[in-house]
């Protein structure tokens, strides 16, 4: 998920909220392995979810920098077999 936030950010509170979501929702910790009829889901143990913070407020063109980061993220393939936990 990609979010654009403006203003002061309490990173600790955001981290706690994201981790709590992962704890409560198995679907956020689920990957799939196999092919065809042999596909199965794997629900991973709880842990910290990945959180990448990009601060564009100090860039000459923050909107352009954000748009470039957004385009990069949206063009990045998602691997349903990989669990992105720290």
Phi, psi and omega in degrees: 000142180239130181231143172252118181244143178238148179093189181290141182237127173271091185300323180296317179293320178296316178302314180298320180293318179294317179297321179296321177299315179297325179294318185277337187239103180302329182299334178281349180245018186253134171236172182234139177231159179097187180216152175054232181288345182266011180286140176215156180267148176236119177264118184276159176296158178291154179182179179293134174277151178295137175223116178249124181249127177240113180267111181257004185296337182261004179280154179300319179236081184300323180294318178295320178295318177297314181301320179294317178296320178297313180299319178297313181297316182291338179266359180278122180296149177258130178257106183292355178265354184253127176264123186266068178251147177290000000 
